[in-house]
Amino acid sequence: MKKLQSPTNPAQPFQTGQVWELKDSCLRIGDVGKLLVYYRNYKGKYAKGPFSLTSKLDLGKYLTDNKAILVQE
């Protein structure tokens, strides 16, 4: 996987299909609306968690607090 950027860089907004790597899990963006983001949190490479819905601002803050890194698969 190639590391692209941190969530503190506003140059690239959330897009469908993005994968963010956190300390012990990863987060995949499912769908992006005007205000909300539909995403899935993975605990490992193949284990899938439930879909969640949150605001773009809250997700950005969560990714920043957890020092997430945008990766390319």
PDB file of N, CA, C and O in Angstrom:
ATOM      1  N   MET A   1       0.829  -1.177   0.000  1.00  0.00           N
ATOM      2  CA  MET A   1       0.000   0.000   0.000  1.00  0.00           C
ATOM      3  C   MET A   1       0.876   1.243   0.000  1.00  0.00           C
ATOM      4  O   MET A   1       1.911   1.287   0.665  1.00  0.00           O
ATOM      5  N   LYS A   2       0.457   2.239  -0.743  1.00  0.00           N
ATOM      6  CA  LYS A   2       1.197   3.485  -0.833  1.00  0.00           C
ATOM      7  C   LYS A   2       0.488   4.547   0.006  1.00  0.00           C
ATOM      8  O   LYS A   2      -0.707   4.786  -0.173  1.00  0.00           O
ATOM      9  N   LYS A   3       1.217   5.180   0.915  1.00  0.00           N
ATOM     10  CA  LYS A   3       0.631   6.211   1.771  1.00  0.00           C
ATOM     11  C   LYS A   3       0.543   7.518   0.992  1.00  0.00           C
ATOM     12  O   LYS A   3       1.511   7.942   0.361  1.00  0.00           O
ATOM     13  N   LEU A   4      -0.621   8.150   1.043  1.00  0.00           N
ATOM     14  CA  LEU A   4      -0.850   9.347   0.250  1.00  0.00           C
ATOM     15  C   LEU A   4      -0.825  10.636   1.053  1.00  0.00           C
ATOM     16  O   LEU A   4      -0.091  11.558   0.698  1.00  0.00           O
ATOM     17  N   GLN A   5      -1.610  10.730   2.134  1.00  0.00           N
ATOM     18  CA  GLN A   5      -1.687  11.978   2.886  1.00  0.00           C
ATOM     19  C   GLN A   5      -2.318  11.747   4.240  1.00  0.00           C
ATOM     20  O   GLN A   5      -2.869  10.680   4.512  1.00  0.00           O
ATOM     21  N   SER A   6      -2.232  12.760   5.086  1.00  0.00           N
ATOM     22  CA  SER A   6      -2.894  12.722   6.382  1.00  0.00           C
ATOM     23  C   SER A   6      -4.207  13.487   6.272  1.00  0.00           C
ATOM     24  O   SER A   6      -4.357  14.294   5.355  1.00  0.00           O
ATOM     25  N   PRO A   7      -5.175  13.264   7.183  1.00  0.00           N
ATOM     26  CA  PRO A   7      -6.470  13.931   7.079  1.00  0.00           C
ATOM     27  C   PRO A   7      -6.419  15.424   7.398  1.00  0.00           C
ATOM     28  O   PRO A   7      -7.402  16.130   7.170  1.00  0.00           O
ATOM     29  N   THR A   8      -5.303  15.917   7.916  1.00  0.00           N
ATOM     30  CA  THR A   8      -5.205  17.337   8.222  1.00  0.00           C
ATOM     31  C   THR A   8      -4.981  18.169   6.970  1.00  0.00           C
ATOM     32  O   THR A   8      -5.124  19.391   7.008  1.00  0.00           O
ATOM     33  N   ASN A   9      -4.629  17.524   5.855  1.00  0.00           N
ATOM     34  CA  ASN A   9      -4.427  18.226   4.595  1.00  0.00           C
ATOM     35  C   ASN A   9      -5.763  18.323   3.868  1.00  0.00           C
ATOM     36  O   ASN A   9      -6.264  17.307   3.387  1.00  0.00           O
ATOM     37  N   PRO A  10      -6.359  19.520   3.772  1.00  0.00           N
ATOM     38  CA  PRO A  10      -7.684  19.651   3.168  1.00  0.00           C
ATOM     39  C   PRO A  10      -7.669  19.638   1.642  1.00  0.00           C
ATOM     40  O   PRO A  10      -8.698  19.902   1.020  1.00  0.00           O
ATOM     41  N   ALA A  11      -6.524  19.337   1.025  1.00  0.00           N
ATOM     42  CA  ALA A  11      -6.429  19.376  -0.433  1.00  0.00           C
ATOM     43  C   ALA A  11      -7.319  18.326  -1.094  1.00  0.00           C
ATOM     44  O   ALA A  11      -7.794  18.543  -2.209  1.00  0.00           O
ATOM     45  N   GLN A  12      -7.552  17.206  -0.436  1.00  0.00           N
ATOM     46  CA  GLN A  12      -8.366  16.146  -1.023  1.00  0.00           C
ATOM     47  C   GLN A  12      -9.546  15.839  -0.113  1.00  0.00           C
ATOM     48  O   GLN A  12      -9.346  15.335   0.992  1.00  0.00           O
ATOM     49  N   PRO A  13     -10.788  16.132  -0.551  1.00  0.00           N
ATOM     50  CA  PRO A  13     -11.963  15.823   0.269  1.00  0.00           C
ATOM     51  C   PRO A  13     -12.257  14.328   0.265  1.00  0.00           C
ATOM     52  O   PRO A  13     -11.652  13.574  -0.497  1.00  0.00           O
ATOM     53  N   PHE A  14     -13.181  13.904   1.112  1.00  0.00           N
ATOM     54  CA  PHE A  14     -13.576  12.499   1.141  1.00  0.00           C
ATOM     55  C   PHE A  14     -14.164  12.095  -0.199  1.00  0.00           C
ATOM     56  O   PHE A  14     -14.937  12.838  -0.804  1.00  0.00           O
ATOM     57  N   GLN A  15     -13.782  10.889  -0.661  1.00  0.00           N
ATOM     58  CA  GLN A  15     -14.305  10.353  -1.914  1.00  0.00           C
ATOM     59  C   GLN A  15     -14.677   8.895  -1.706  1.00  0.00           C
ATOM     60  O   GLN A  15     -14.101   8.212  -0.859  1.00  0.00           O
ATOM     61  N   THR A  16     -15.633   8.429  -2.474  1.00  0.00           N
ATOM     62  CA  THR A  16     -16.056   7.035  -2.403  1.00  0.00           C
ATOM     63  C   THR A  16     -14.878   6.117  -2.714  1.00  0.00           C
ATOM     64  O   THR A  16     -14.155   6.323  -3.688  1.00  0.00           O
ATOM     65  N   GLY A  17     -14.696   5.098  -1.870  1.00  0.00           N
ATOM     66  CA  GLY A  17     -13.640   4.120  -2.092  1.00  0.00           C
ATOM     67  C   GLY A  17     -12.329   4.402  -1.386  1.00  0.00           C
ATOM     68  O   GLY A  17     -11.425   3.568  -1.419  1.00  0.00           O
ATOM     69  N   GLN A  18     -12.202   5.561  -0.744  1.00  0.00           N
ATOM     70  CA  GLN A  18     -10.966   5.864  -0.019  1.00  0.00           C
ATOM     71  C   GLN A  18     -10.781   4.894   1.142  1.00  0.00           C
ATOM     72  O   GLN A  18     -11.755   4.442   1.743  1.00  0.00           O
ATOM     73  N   VAL A  19      -9.528   4.576   1.453  1.00  0.00           N
ATOM     74  CA  VAL A  19      -9.195   3.722   2.591  1.00  0.00           C
ATOM     75  C   VAL A  19      -8.248   4.512   3.495  1.00  0.00           C
ATOM     76  O   VAL A  19      -7.195   4.979   3.061  1.00  0.00           O
ATOM     77  N   TRP A  20      -8.646   4.651   4.754  1.00  0.00           N
ATOM     78  CA  TRP A  20      -7.830   5.344   5.756  1.00  0.00           C
ATOM     79  C   TRP A  20      -7.299   4.314   6.736  1.00  0.00           C
ATOM     80  O   TRP A  20      -8.068   3.542   7.310  1.00  0.00           O
ATOM     81  N   GLU A  21      -5.992   4.298   6.929  1.00  0.00           N
ATOM     82  CA  GLU A  21      -5.348   3.360   7.842  1.00  0.00           C
ATOM     83  C   GLU A  21      -5.177   4.017   9.203  1.00  0.00           C
ATOM     84  O   GLU A  21      -4.579   5.087   9.316  1.00  0.00           O
ATOM     85  N   LEU A  22      -5.714   3.360  10.251  1.00  0.00           N
ATOM     86  CA  LEU A  22      -5.566   3.828  11.615  1.00  0.00           C
ATOM     87  C   LEU A  22      -4.575   2.923  12.337  1.00  0.00           C
ATOM     88  O   LEU A  22      -3.972   2.041  11.724  1.00  0.00           O
ATOM     89  N   LYS A  23      -4.410   3.138  13.621  1.00  0.00           N
ATOM     90  CA  LYS A  23      -3.429   2.371  14.386  1.00  0.00           C
ATOM     91  C   LYS A  23      -3.688   0.868  14.334  1.00  0.00           C
ATOM     92  O   LYS A  23      -2.774   0.103  14.028  1.00  0.00           O
ATOM     93  N   ASP A  24      -4.911   0.426  14.626  1.00  0.00           N
ATOM     94  CA  ASP A  24      -5.200  -1.006  14.688  1.00  0.00           C
ATOM     95  C   ASP A  24      -6.357  -1.434  13.775  1.00  0.00           C
ATOM     96  O   ASP A  24      -6.859  -2.551  13.900  1.00  0.00           O
ATOM     97  N   SER A  25      -6.772  -0.578  12.883  1.00  0.00           N
ATOM     98  CA  SER A  25      -7.867  -0.900  11.978  1.00  0.00           C
ATOM     99  C   SER A  25      -7.762  -0.028  10.728  1.00  0.00           C
ATOM    100  O   SER A  25      -6.820   0.751  10.581  1.00  0.00           O
ATOM    101  N   CYS A  26      -8.727  -0.167   9.841  1.00  0.00           N
ATOM    102  CA  CYS A  26      -8.790   0.729   8.693  1.00  0.00           C
ATOM    103  C   CYS A  26     -10.252   1.092   8.443  1.00  0.00           C
ATOM    104  O   CYS A  26     -11.162   0.396   8.892  1.00  0.00           O
ATOM    105  N   LEU A  27     -10.459   2.174   7.731  1.00  0.00           N
ATOM    106  CA  LEU A  27     -11.788   2.709   7.500  1.00  0.00           C
ATOM    107  C   LEU A  27     -11.958   2.915   6.002  1.00  0.00           C
ATOM    108  O   LEU A  27     -11.119   3.553   5.365  1.00  0.00           O
ATOM    109  N   ARG A  28     -13.040   2.378   5.431  1.00  0.00           N
ATOM    110  CA  ARG A  28     -13.299   2.523   3.990  1.00  0.00           C
ATOM    111  C   ARG A  28     -14.535   3.385   3.795  1.00  0.00           C
ATOM    112  O   ARG A  28     -15.590   3.113   4.368  1.00  0.00           O
ATOM    113  N   ILE A  29     -14.397   4.436   2.976  1.00  0.00           N
ATOM    114  CA  ILE A  29     -15.503   5.338   2.672  1.00  0.00           C
ATOM    115  C   ILE A  29     -16.416   4.655   1.655  1.00  0.00           C
ATOM    116  O   ILE A  29     -15.965   4.226   0.593  1.00  0.00           O
ATOM    117  N   GLY A  30     -17.704   4.561   1.990  1.00  0.00           N
ATOM    118  CA  GLY A  30     -18.668   3.920   1.107  1.00  0.00           C
ATOM    119  C   GLY A  30     -19.349   4.903   0.178  1.00  0.00           C
ATOM    120  O   GLY A  30     -19.392   4.688  -1.033  1.00  0.00           O
ATOM    121  N   ASP A  31     -19.881   5.981   0.733  1.00  0.00           N
ATOM    122  CA  ASP A  31     -20.588   6.970  -0.069  1.00  0.00           C
ATOM    123  C   ASP A  31     -20.453   8.326   0.619  1.00  0.00           C
ATOM    124  O   ASP A  31     -20.403   8.402   1.846  1.00  0.00           O
ATOM    125  N   VAL A  32     -20.395   9.377  -0.162  1.00  0.00           N
ATOM    126  CA  VAL A  32     -20.211  10.725   0.369  1.00  0.00           C
ATOM    127  C   VAL A  32     -21.336  11.614  -0.139  1.00  0.00           C
ATOM    128  O   VAL A  32     -21.589  11.694  -1.341  1.00  0.00           O
ATOM    129  N   GLY A  33     -22.009  12.281   0.796  1.00  0.00           N
ATOM    130  CA  GLY A  33     -23.055  13.225   0.442  1.00  0.00           C
ATOM    131  C   GLY A  33     -22.583  14.648   0.684  1.00  0.00           C
ATOM    132  O   GLY A  33     -21.385  14.891   0.830  1.00  0.00           O
ATOM    133  N   LYS A  34     -23.521  15.594   0.725  1.00  0.00           N
ATOM    134  CA  LYS A  34     -23.155  16.989   0.982  1.00  0.00           C
ATOM    135  C   LYS A  34     -22.644  17.181   2.395  1.00  0.00           C
ATOM    136  O   LYS A  34     -21.677  17.912   2.607  1.00  0.00           O
ATOM    137  N   LEU A  35     -23.279  16.536   3.370  1.00  0.00           N
ATOM    138  CA  LEU A  35     -22.906  16.719   4.772  1.00  0.00           C
ATOM    139  C   LEU A  35     -22.484  15.432   5.470  1.00  0.00           C
ATOM    140  O   LEU A  35     -21.756  15.480   6.461  1.00  0.00           O
ATOM    141  N   LEU A  36     -22.930  14.284   4.967  1.00  0.00           N
ATOM    142  CA  LEU A  36     -22.704  13.018   5.662  1.00  0.00           C
ATOM    143  C   LEU A  36     -21.807  12.064   4.874  1.00  0.00           C
ATOM    144  O   LEU A  36     -21.705  12.139   3.649  1.00  0.00           O
ATOM    145  N   VAL A  37     -21.166  11.172   5.615  1.00  0.00           N
ATOM    146  CA  VAL A  37     -20.302  10.151   5.022  1.00  0.00           C
ATOM    147  C   VAL A  37     -20.756   8.785   5.523  1.00  0.00           C
ATOM    148  O   VAL A  37     -20.993   8.602   6.717  1.00  0.00           O
ATOM    149  N   TYR A  38     -20.877   7.837   4.613  1.00  0.00           N
ATOM    150  CA  TYR A  38     -21.257   6.457   4.895  1.00  0.00           C
ATOM    151  C   TYR A  38     -19.969   5.642   4.811  1.00  0.00           C
ATOM    152  O   TYR A  38     -19.335   5.603   3.757  1.00  0.00           O
ATOM    153  N   TYR A  39     -19.571   4.989   5.909  1.00  0.00           N
ATOM    154  CA  TYR A  39     -18.284   4.311   5.928  1.00  0.00           C
ATOM    155  C   TYR A  39     -18.369   2.989   6.665  1.00  0.00           C
ATOM    156  O   TYR A  39     -19.355   2.705   7.344  1.00  0.00           O
ATOM    157  N   ARG A  40     -17.313   2.174   6.523  1.00  0.00           N
ATOM    158  CA  ARG A  40     -17.213   0.885   7.202  1.00  0.00           C
ATOM    159  C   ARG A  40     -15.841   0.810   7.856  1.00  0.00           C
ATOM    160  O   ARG A  40     -14.823   1.103   7.228  1.00  0.00           O
ATOM    161  N   ASN A  41     -15.825   0.412   9.132  1.00  0.00           N
ATOM    162  CA  ASN A  41     -14.586   0.290   9.901  1.00  0.00           C
ATOM    163  C   ASN A  41     -14.181  -1.177   9.962  1.00  0.00           C
ATOM    164  O   ASN A  41     -14.982  -2.028  10.348  1.00  0.00           O
ATOM    165  N   TYR A  42     -12.945  -1.475   9.583  1.00  0.00           N
ATOM    166  CA  TYR A  42     -12.417  -2.847   9.555  1.00  0.00           C
ATOM    167  C   TYR A  42     -11.449  -3.067  10.704  1.00  0.00           C
ATOM    168  O   TYR A  42     -10.582  -2.231  10.956  1.00  0.00           O
ATOM    169  N   LYS A  43     -11.589  -4.178  11.398  1.00  0.00           N
ATOM    170  CA  LYS A  43     -10.648  -4.567  12.459  1.00  0.00           C
ATOM    171  C   LYS A  43      -9.741  -5.655  11.909  1.00  0.00           C
ATOM    172  O   LYS A  43      -9.881  -6.817  12.289  1.00  0.00           O
ATOM    173  N   GLY A  44      -8.836  -5.316  11.047  1.00  0.00           N
ATOM    174  CA  GLY A  44      -7.984  -6.289  10.382  1.00  0.00           C
ATOM    175  C   GLY A  44      -8.207  -6.207   8.888  1.00  0.00           C
ATOM    176  O   GLY A  44      -8.985  -5.379   8.415  1.00  0.00           O
ATOM    177  N   LYS A  45      -7.539  -7.049   8.154  1.00  0.00           N
ATOM    178  CA  LYS A  45      -7.588  -6.951   6.698  1.00  0.00           C
ATOM    179  C   LYS A  45      -8.902  -7.445   6.104  1.00  0.00           C
ATOM    180  O   LYS A  45      -9.391  -6.861   5.137  1.00  0.00           O
ATOM    181  N   TYR A  46      -9.489  -8.517   6.663  1.00  0.00           N
ATOM    182  CA  TYR A  46     -10.674  -9.116   6.048  1.00  0.00           C
ATOM    183  C   TYR A  46     -11.936  -9.029   6.901  1.00  0.00           C
ATOM    184  O   TYR A  46     -13.038  -9.185   6.375  1.00  0.00           O
ATOM    185  N   ALA A  47     -11.805  -8.785   8.198  1.00  0.00           N
ATOM    186  CA  ALA A  47     -12.980  -8.702   9.067  1.00  0.00           C
ATOM    187  C   ALA A  47     -13.715  -7.398   8.783  1.00  0.00           C
ATOM    188  O   ALA A  47     -13.114  -6.324   8.803  1.00  0.00           O
ATOM    189  N   LYS A  48     -14.999  -7.491   8.523  1.00  0.00           N
ATOM    190  CA  LYS A  48     -15.787  -6.308   8.185  1.00  0.00           C
ATOM    191  C   LYS A  48     -16.679  -5.910   9.347  1.00  0.00           C
ATOM    192  O   LYS A  48     -17.315  -6.758   9.974  1.00  0.00           O
ATOM    193  N   GLY A  49     -16.722  -4.630   9.627  1.00  0.00           N
ATOM    194  CA  GLY A  49     -17.605  -4.096  10.639  1.00  0.00           C
ATOM    195  C   GLY A  49     -18.878  -3.588   9.988  1.00  0.00           C
ATOM    196  O   GLY A  49     -18.992  -3.610   8.762  1.00  0.00           O
ATOM    197  N   PRO A  50     -19.836  -3.132  10.778  1.00  0.00           N
ATOM    198  CA  PRO A  50     -21.087  -2.615  10.223  1.00  0.00           C
ATOM    199  C   PRO A  50     -20.868  -1.254   9.548  1.00  0.00           C
ATOM    200  O   PRO A  50     -19.895  -0.558   9.839  1.00  0.00           O
ATOM    201  N   PHE A  51     -21.775  -0.891   8.655  1.00  0.00           N
ATOM    202  CA  PHE A  51     -21.731   0.430   8.042  1.00  0.00           C
ATOM    203  C   PHE A  51     -22.151   1.469   9.066  1.00  0.00           C
ATOM    204  O   PHE A  51     -23.011   1.205   9.906  1.00  0.00           O
ATOM    205  N   SER A  52     -21.554   2.637   9.002  1.00  0.00           N
ATOM    206  CA  SER A  52     -21.886   3.737   9.902  1.00  0.00           C
ATOM    207  C   SER A  52     -22.099   5.007   9.086  1.00  0.00           C
ATOM    208  O   SER A  52     -21.634   5.116   7.951  1.00  0.00           O
ATOM    209  N   LEU A  53     -22.801   5.955   9.674  1.00  0.00           N
ATOM    210  CA  LEU A  53     -23.090   7.229   9.035  1.00  0.00           C
ATOM    211  C   LEU A  53     -22.722   8.339   9.997  1.00  0.00           C
ATOM    212  O   LEU A  53     -23.131   8.313  11.158  1.00  0.00           O
ATOM    213  N   THR A  54     -21.955   9.314   9.531  1.00  0.00           N
ATOM    214  CA  THR A  54     -21.566  10.441  10.376  1.00  0.00           C
ATOM    215  C   THR A  54     -21.334  11.671   9.500  1.00  0.00           C
ATOM    216  O   THR A  54     -21.308  11.569   8.273  1.00  0.00           O
ATOM    217  N   SER A  55     -21.169  12.813  10.122  1.00  0.00           N
ATOM    218  CA  SER A  55     -20.918  14.036   9.361  1.00  0.00           C
ATOM    219  C   SER A  55     -19.463  14.079   8.900  1.00  0.00           C
ATOM    220  O   SER A  55     -18.592  13.443   9.495  1.00  0.00           O
ATOM    221  N   LYS A  56     -19.215  14.830   7.843  1.00  0.00           N
ATOM    222  CA  LYS A  56     -17.863  14.969   7.312  1.00  0.00           C
ATOM    223  C   LYS A  56     -16.930  15.581   8.351  1.00  0.00           C
ATOM    224  O   LYS A  56     -15.784  15.153   8.482  1.00  0.00           O
ATOM    225  N   LEU A  57     -17.412  16.573   9.085  1.00  0.00           N
ATOM    226  CA  LEU A  57     -16.581  17.231  10.089  1.00  0.00           C
ATOM    227  C   LEU A  57     -16.193  16.282  11.213  1.00  0.00           C
ATOM    228  O   LEU A  57     -15.040  16.263  11.645  1.00  0.00           O
ATOM    229  N   ASP A  58     -17.158  15.491  11.690  1.00  0.00           N
ATOM    230  CA  ASP A  58     -16.870  14.540  12.769  1.00  0.00           C
ATOM    231  C   ASP A  58     -15.892  13.459  12.313  1.00  0.00           C
ATOM    232  O   ASP A  58     -14.990  13.083  13.063  1.00  0.00           O
ATOM    233  N   LEU A  59     -16.063  12.962  11.098  1.00  0.00           N
ATOM    234  CA  LEU A  59     -15.158  11.937  10.592  1.00  0.00           C
ATOM    235  C   LEU A  59     -13.752  12.498  10.395  1.00  0.00           C
ATOM    236  O   LEU A  59     -12.766  11.829  10.705  1.00  0.00           O
ATOM    237  N   GLY A  60     -13.661  13.709   9.886  1.00  0.00           N
ATOM    238  CA  GLY A  60     -12.352  14.348   9.727  1.00  0.00           C
ATOM    239  C   GLY A  60     -11.649  14.537  11.055  1.00  0.00           C
ATOM    240  O   GLY A  60     -10.441  14.325  11.156  1.00  0.00           O
ATOM    241  N   LYS A  61     -12.403  14.937  12.083  1.00  0.00           N
ATOM    242  CA  LYS A  61     -11.828  15.113  13.418  1.00  0.00           C
ATOM    243  C   LYS A  61     -11.380  13.761  13.985  1.00  0.00           C
ATOM    244  O   LYS A  61     -10.318  13.673  14.601  1.00  0.00           O
ATOM    245  N   TYR A  62     -12.182  12.710  13.783  1.00  0.00           N
ATOM    246  CA  TYR A  62     -11.833  11.368  14.262  1.00  0.00           C
ATOM    247  C   TYR A  62     -10.543  10.876  13.596  1.00  0.00           C
ATOM    248  O   TYR A  62      -9.661  10.333  14.262  1.00  0.00           O
ATOM    249  N   LEU A  63     -10.444  11.071  12.290  1.00  0.00           N
ATOM    250  CA  LEU A  63      -9.246  10.641  11.573  1.00  0.00           C
ATOM    251  C   LEU A  63      -8.016  11.434  12.007  1.00  0.00           C
ATOM    252  O   LEU A  63      -6.926  10.875  12.129  1.00  0.00           O
ATOM    253  N   THR A  64      -8.187  12.722  12.238  1.00  0.00           N
ATOM    254  CA  THR A  64      -7.075  13.553  12.693  1.00  0.00           C
ATOM    255  C   THR A  64      -6.629  13.147  14.091  1.00  0.00           C
ATOM    256  O   THR A  64      -5.430  13.031  14.346  1.00  0.00           O
ATOM    257  N   ASP A  65      -7.570  12.932  14.993  1.00  0.00           N
ATOM    258  CA  ASP A  65      -7.240  12.547  16.369  1.00  0.00           C
ATOM    259  C   ASP A  65      -6.523  11.206  16.425  1.00  0.00           C
ATOM    260  O   ASP A  65      -5.669  10.995  17.286  1.00  0.00           O
ATOM    261  N   ASN A  66      -6.867  10.288  15.505  1.00  0.00           N
ATOM    262  CA  ASN A  66      -6.256   8.960  15.480  1.00  0.00           C
ATOM    263  C   ASN A  66      -5.069   8.860  14.515  1.00  0.00           C
ATOM    264  O   ASN A  66      -4.538   7.773  14.286  1.00  0.00           O
ATOM    265  N   LYS A  67      -4.665   9.988  13.960  1.00  0.00           N
ATOM    266  CA  LYS A  67      -3.508  10.065  13.052  1.00  0.00           C
ATOM    267  C   LYS A  67      -3.626   9.066  11.901  1.00  0.00           C
ATOM    268  O   LYS A  67      -2.699   8.310  11.610  1.00  0.00           O
ATOM    269  N   ALA A  68      -4.771   9.085  11.268  1.00  0.00           N
ATOM    270  CA  ALA A  68      -5.021   8.182  10.145  1.00  0.00           C
ATOM    271  C   ALA A  68      -4.251   8.625   8.908  1.00  0.00           C
ATOM    272  O   ALA A  68      -3.929   9.803   8.748  1.00  0.00           O
ATOM    273  N   ILE A  69      -3.962   7.668   8.042  1.00  0.00           N
ATOM    274  CA  ILE A  69      -3.216   7.927   6.806  1.00  0.00           C
ATOM    275  C   ILE A  69      -4.023   7.368   5.648  1.00  0.00           C
ATOM    276  O   ILE A  69      -4.484   6.227   5.692  1.00  0.00           O
ATOM    277  N   LEU A  70      -4.193   8.186   4.603  1.00  0.00           N
ATOM    278  CA  LEU A  70      -4.892   7.738   3.412  1.00  0.00           C
ATOM    279  C   LEU A  70      -3.963   6.816   2.631  1.00  0.00           C
ATOM    280  O   LEU A  70      -2.822   7.178   2.345  1.00  0.00           O
ATOM    281  N   VAL A  71      -4.450   5.623   2.285  1.00  0.00           N
ATOM    282  CA  VAL A  71      -3.621   4.651   1.560  1.00  0.00           C
ATOM    283  C   VAL A  71      -4.276   4.321   0.226  1.00  0.00           C
ATOM    284  O   VAL A  71      -5.483   4.482   0.050  1.00  0.00           O
ATOM    285  N   GLN A  72      -3.459   3.858  -0.701  1.00  0.00           N
ATOM    286  CA  GLN A  72      -3.943   3.423  -2.011  1.00  0.00           C
ATOM    287  C   GLN A  72      -3.683   1.944  -2.132  1.00  0.00           C
ATOM    288  O   GLN A  72      -2.565   1.476  -1.912  1.00  0.00           O
ATOM    289  N   GLU A  73      -4.728   1.201  -2.486  1.00  0.00           N
ATOM    290  CA  GLU A  73      -4.585  -0.251  -2.614  1.00  0.00           C
ATOM    291  C   GLU A  73      -4.306  -0.645  -4.041  1.00  0.00           C
ATOM    292  O   GLU A  73      -4.157  -1.830  -4.336  1.00  0.00           O
TER     293      GLU A  73
END
